[in-house]
Amino acid sequence: MINAEDFRNNSHIGMIAAVKFMVISEFNAYKTSVAQLIRQILSPVLYFIFLAQGLGALISKISFLGNDVDYKTYVFFGIFAYILINFFSESIYRTTVDKRYGLLAFKLQSGIKPLYYVIGGGIFSAFSMLCQTLILFMVAVFFGIKVHITLYVMAVLFAIVSLYFWRSLGVLIAIGIKDYRTRDLIMTFGVLPLSFAAPVFYSLDHSPLLIKLVASVNPLTYQIQAIRSIAFGKYSIFNIGISLMITIVTILITNVIINKLNISLTER
């Protein structure tokens, strides 16, 4: 059994080296699952083509923060929710594998501090998100969606910041998972409700009270509303502030818990 605090406190590996190690590790993991990478890229595009375009033919405008906006554009940015939640699932999956086969302990013992594990493990995901949002942007423009490029870039950058909330939460949940069955249950009954409860296709402005209550406890709600507010140039300080706060708090909590965790290299 490894004394977690001892080797982490005595580690001398630098941040750049640790993050580089994590990026290479994640890249190698992705290389073994090309189909998964293709799915991550194509899924948002298919959501937009078949759902946004289909519903957009029936609904022209929707209320957002008291203003009427184009429905297709509204849903276009709502699809970012599915991108974020997919990375949440990926974070749980990757960390569970790392923990179960001793890779998490090996990385930490090698001098990768918990904060570097979280940040470095999310960089390749951030790059993947950039690719997804770029392709999604080109498809949206092809279908006639008008997007302000500067605001879109700002929205994507904010989405990457939000990604680290889900990265941290995924790590936090995964370190408490004992087997793959528990992981699958969490991903089935936790991930799907989060994505469906977020205001991706509907507006909170005129939703029933119950829907508003459910959405209010969903972190994805604040993140998507913040992303939309940036993209539409409305800048909801409330949603942006909540999103940033929960991201910072979750990263700090994950860092503290992993620091206190004793992990075996031979865990099964």
Contacts in CASP RR format, 6 or more apart in sequence:
PFRMAT RR
TARGET T0000
AUTHOR 0000-0000-0000
METHOD contacts of the structure
MODEL  1
MINAEDFRNNSHIGMIAAVKFMVISEFNAYKTSVAQLIRQILSPVLYFIF
LAQGLGALISKISFLGNDVDYKTYVFFGIFAYILINFFSESIYRTTVDKR
YGLLAFKLQSGIKPLYYVIGGGIFSAFSMLCQTLILFMVAVFFGIKVHIT
LYVMAVLFAIVSLYFWRSLGVLIAIGIKDYRTRDLIMTFGVLPLSFAAPV
FYSLDHSPLLIKLVASVNPLTYQIQAIRSIAFGKYSIFNIGISLMITIVT
ILITNVIINKLNISLTER
1 262 0 8 1.000
1 264 0 8 1.000
2 105 0 8 1.000
2 108 0 8 1.000
2 109 0 8 1.000
2 262 0 8 1.000
2 263 0 8 1.000
2 264 0 8 1.000
2 265 0 8 1.000
3 262 0 8 1.000
4 108 0 8 1.000
4 258 0 8 1.000
4 259 0 8 1.000
4 260 0 8 1.000
4 261 0 8 1.000
4 262 0 8 1.000
4 263 0 8 1.000
5 259 0 8 1.000
5 260 0 8 1.000
7 108 0 8 1.000
7 109 0 8 1.000
7 111 0 8 1.000
8 108 0 8 1.000
8 111 0 8 1.000
8 113 0 8 1.000
8 114 0 8 1.000
8 259 0 8 1.000
11 111 0 8 1.000
11 112 0 8 1.000
11 113 0 8 1.000
12 111 0 8 1.000
13 110 0 8 1.000
13 111 0 8 1.000
13 112 0 8 1.000
13 113 0 8 1.000
14 116 0 8 1.000
15 116 0 8 1.000
18 111 0 8 1.000
18 112 0 8 1.000
18 113 0 8 1.000
18 116 0 8 1.000
18 117 0 8 1.000
18 120 0 8 1.000
19 116 0 8 1.000
19 119 0 8 1.000
19 120 0 8 1.000
19 123 0 8 1.000
21 107 0 8 1.000
21 110 0 8 1.000
21 112 0 8 1.000
22 107 0 8 1.000
22 112 0 8 1.000
22 116 0 8 1.000
22 117 0 8 1.000
22 119 0 8 1.000
22 120 0 8 1.000
22 121 0 8 1.000
22 122 0 8 1.000
22 123 0 8 1.000
23 120 0 8 1.000
23 121 0 8 1.000
23 123 0 8 1.000
23 124 0 8 1.000
25 107 0 8 1.000
25 121 0 8 1.000
26 94 0 8 1.000
26 120 0 8 1.000
26 121 0 8 1.000
26 122 0 8 1.000
26 123 0 8 1.000
26 124 0 8 1.000
26 125 0 8 1.000
27 124 0 8 1.000
29 94 0 8 1.000
30 36 0 8 1.000
30 37 0 8 1.000
30 124 0 8 1.000
30 128 0 8 1.000
37 128 0 8 1.000
40 83 0 8 1.000
40 86 0 8 1.000
40 128 0 8 1.000
40 132 0 8 1.000
41 128 0 8 1.000
41 131 0 8 1.000
41 132 0 8 1.000
41 135 0 8 1.000
43 82 0 8 1.000
43 86 0 8 1.000
44 79 0 8 1.000
44 80 0 8 1.000
44 82 0 8 1.000
44 83 0 8 1.000
44 132 0 8 1.000
44 133 0 8 1.000
44 135 0 8 1.000
44 136 0 8 1.000
45 135 0 8 1.000
45 136 0 8 1.000
45 139 0 8 1.000
47 79 0 8 1.000
47 82 0 8 1.000
48 75 0 8 1.000
48 76 0 8 1.000
48 79 0 8 1.000
48 136 0 8 1.000
48 139 0 8 1.000
48 140 0 8 1.000
48 143 0 8 1.000
49 139 0 8 1.000
49 143 0 8 1.000
51 75 0 8 1.000
51 201 0 8 1.000
52 72 0 8 1.000
52 75 0 8 1.000
52 76 0 8 1.000
52 79 0 8 1.000
53 72 0 8 1.000
53 143 0 8 1.000
55 71 0 8 1.000
55 75 0 8 1.000
55 201 0 8 1.000
56 71 0 8 1.000
56 72 0 8 1.000
56 75 0 8 1.000
59 71 0 8 1.000
60 70 0 8 1.000
60 71 0 8 1.000
61 68 0 8 1.000
61 69 0 8 1.000
61 70 0 8 1.000
61 71 0 8 1.000
62 68 0 8 1.000
62 69 0 8 1.000
62 71 0 8 1.000
62 74 0 8 1.000
62 203 0 8 1.000
63 69 0 8 1.000
63 203 0 8 1.000
63 205 0 8 1.000
63 206 0 8 1.000
64 74 0 8 1.000
64 203 0 8 1.000
64 205 0 8 1.000
64 228 0 8 1.000
64 232 0 8 1.000
64 234 0 8 1.000
65 205 0 8 1.000
65 225 0 8 1.000
65 229 0 8 1.000
65 232 0 8 1.000
65 234 0 8 1.000
65 236 0 8 1.000
66 205 0 8 1.000
67 232 0 8 1.000
67 234 0 8 1.000
69 232 0 8 1.000
70 145 0 8 1.000
70 146 0 8 1.000
72 143 0 8 1.000
72 145 0 8 1.000
73 145 0 8 1.000
73 146 0 8 1.000
73 147 0 8 1.000
74 203 0 8 1.000
74 228 0 8 1.000
75 200 0 8 1.000
75 201 0 8 1.000
76 136 0 8 1.000
76 140 0 8 1.000
76 145 0 8 1.000
76 147 0 8 1.000
77 155 0 8 1.000
77 224 0 8 1.000
77 227 0 8 1.000
77 228 0 8 1.000
77 231 0 8 1.000
78 198 0 8 1.000
78 199 0 8 1.000
78 200 0 8 1.000
78 201 0 8 1.000
78 224 0 8 1.000
78 227 0 8 1.000
78 228 0 8 1.000
79 136 0 8 1.000
79 200 0 8 1.000
80 133 0 8 1.000
80 155 0 8 1.000
80 159 0 8 1.000
80 223 0 8 1.000
80 224 0 8 1.000
80 227 0 8 1.000
81 195 0 8 1.000
81 198 0 8 1.000
81 200 0 8 1.000
81 220 0 8 1.000
81 223 0 8 1.000
81 224 0 8 1.000
82 195 0 8 1.000
82 200 0 8 1.000
83 129 0 8 1.000
83 132 0 8 1.000
83 133 0 8 1.000
83 159 0 8 1.000
84 159 0 8 1.000
84 162 0 8 1.000
84 163 0 8 1.000
84 166 0 8 1.000
84 220 0 8 1.000
84 223 0 8 1.000
85 166 0 8 1.000
85 191 0 8 1.000
85 194 0 8 1.000
85 195 0 8 1.000
85 220 0 8 1.000
87 122 0 8 1.000
87 125 0 8 1.000
87 128 0 8 1.000
87 129 0 8 1.000
87 163 0 8 1.000
87 166 0 8 1.000
87 167 0 8 1.000
88 166 0 8 1.000
88 167 0 8 1.000
88 169 0 8 1.000
88 170 0 8 1.000
88 191 0 8 1.000
88 194 0 8 1.000
89 187 0 8 1.000
89 191 0 8 1.000
90 125 0 8 1.000
91 122 0 8 1.000
91 125 0 8 1.000
91 166 0 8 1.000
91 167 0 8 1.000
91 169 0 8 1.000
91 170 0 8 1.000
91 171 0 8 1.000
91 174 0 8 1.000
92 170 0 8 1.000
92 173 0 8 1.000
92 174 0 8 1.000
92 177 0 8 1.000
92 183 0 8 1.000
92 186 0 8 1.000
92 187 0 8 1.000
93 174 0 8 1.000
93 183 0 8 1.000
93 187 0 8 1.000
94 121 0 8 1.000
94 174 0 8 1.000
95 104 0 8 1.000
95 170 0 8 1.000
95 171 0 8 1.000
95 174 0 8 1.000
95 175 0 8 1.000
96 174 0 8 1.000
96 177 0 8 1.000
96 180 0 8 1.000
96 183 0 8 1.000
97 103 0 8 1.000
98 104 0 8 1.000
98 107 0 8 1.000
98 174 0 8 1.000
99 105 0 8 1.000
99 174 0 8 1.000
99 175 0 8 1.000
99 177 0 8 1.000
99 263 0 8 1.000
99 267 0 8 1.000
100 180 0 8 1.000
100 267 0 8 1.000
100 268 0 8 1.000
101 267 0 8 1.000
102 263 0 8 1.000
102 264 0 8 1.000
102 265 0 8 1.000
102 266 0 8 1.000
102 267 0 8 1.000
104 117 0 8 1.000
104 175 0 8 1.000
104 263 0 8 1.000
105 263 0 8 1.000
105 264 0 8 1.000
105 265 0 8 1.000
105 267 0 8 1.000
106 265 0 8 1.000
107 117 0 8 1.000
108 114 0 8 1.000
108 117 0 8 1.000
108 258 0 8 1.000
108 263 0 8 1.000
109 265 0 8 1.000
114 254 0 8 1.000
114 255 0 8 1.000
114 258 0 8 1.000
114 259 0 8 1.000
115 251 0 8 1.000
115 255 0 8 1.000
117 171 0 8 1.000
117 258 0 8 1.000
118 164 0 8 1.000
118 167 0 8 1.000
118 168 0 8 1.000
118 171 0 8 1.000
118 251 0 8 1.000
118 254 0 8 1.000
118 255 0 8 1.000
119 164 0 8 1.000
121 167 0 8 1.000
122 163 0 8 1.000
122 164 0 8 1.000
122 167 0 8 1.000
125 163 0 8 1.000
125 167 0 8 1.000
126 160 0 8 1.000
126 163 0 8 1.000
129 156 0 8 1.000
129 159 0 8 1.000
129 160 0 8 1.000
129 163 0 8 1.000
130 156 0 8 1.000
130 160 0 8 1.000
133 156 0 8 1.000
133 159 0 8 1.000
137 147 0 8 1.000
137 152 0 8 1.000
140 147 0 8 1.000
141 147 0 8 1.000
147 231 0 8 1.000
148 231 0 8 1.000
148 233 0 8 1.000
151 230 0 8 1.000
151 231 0 8 1.000
151 232 0 8 1.000
151 233 0 8 1.000
152 231 0 8 1.000
154 230 0 8 1.000
154 231 0 8 1.000
155 227 0 8 1.000
155 228 0 8 1.000
155 230 0 8 1.000
155 231 0 8 1.000
158 226 0 8 1.000
158 227 0 8 1.000
158 230 0 8 1.000
158 240 0 8 1.000
158 243 0 8 1.000
159 223 0 8 1.000
159 227 0 8 1.000
161 243 0 8 1.000
161 244 0 8 1.000
161 247 0 8 1.000
162 223 0 8 1.000
162 226 0 8 1.000
162 227 0 8 1.000
162 243 0 8 1.000
162 247 0 8 1.000
164 247 0 8 1.000
164 251 0 8 1.000
165 219 0 8 1.000
165 223 0 8 1.000
165 243 0 8 1.000
165 246 0 8 1.000
165 247 0 8 1.000
165 250 0 8 1.000
165 251 0 8 1.000
168 247 0 8 1.000
168 250 0 8 1.000
168 251 0 8 1.000
168 253 0 8 1.000
168 254 0 8 1.000
169 250 0 8 1.000
169 254 0 8 1.000
171 254 0 8 1.000
171 258 0 8 1.000
172 250 0 8 1.000
172 253 0 8 1.000
172 254 0 8 1.000
172 257 0 8 1.000
173 186 0 8 1.000
174 183 0 8 1.000
175 257 0 8 1.000
175 258 0 8 1.000
175 261 0 8 1.000
177 183 0 8 1.000
177 186 0 8 1.000
194 218 0 8 1.000
194 219 0 8 1.000
194 220 0 8 1.000
195 220 0 8 1.000
197 214 0 8 1.000
197 215 0 8 1.000
197 218 0 8 1.000
197 220 0 8 1.000
197 221 0 8 1.000
198 215 0 8 1.000
198 218 0 8 1.000
198 220 0 8 1.000
198 221 0 8 1.000
198 224 0 8 1.000
199 207 0 8 1.000
199 215 0 8 1.000
199 221 0 8 1.000
199 224 0 8 1.000
199 225 0 8 1.000
200 224 0 8 1.000
202 211 0 8 1.000
204 211 0 8 1.000
204 212 0 8 1.000
204 215 0 8 1.000
204 221 0 8 1.000
204 225 0 8 1.000
207 215 0 8 1.000
215 221 0 8 1.000
219 243 0 8 1.000
219 246 0 8 1.000
222 239 0 8 1.000
222 242 0 8 1.000
222 243 0 8 1.000
222 246 0 8 1.000
223 239 0 8 1.000
223 243 0 8 1.000
225 236 0 8 1.000
225 239 0 8 1.000
226 236 0 8 1.000
226 239 0 8 1.000
226 240 0 8 1.000
226 241 0 8 1.000
226 242 0 8 1.000
226 243 0 8 1.000
228 234 0 8 1.000
229 235 0 8 1.000
229 236 0 8 1.000
229 239 0 8 1.000
229 240 0 8 1.000
230 240 0 8 1.000
END
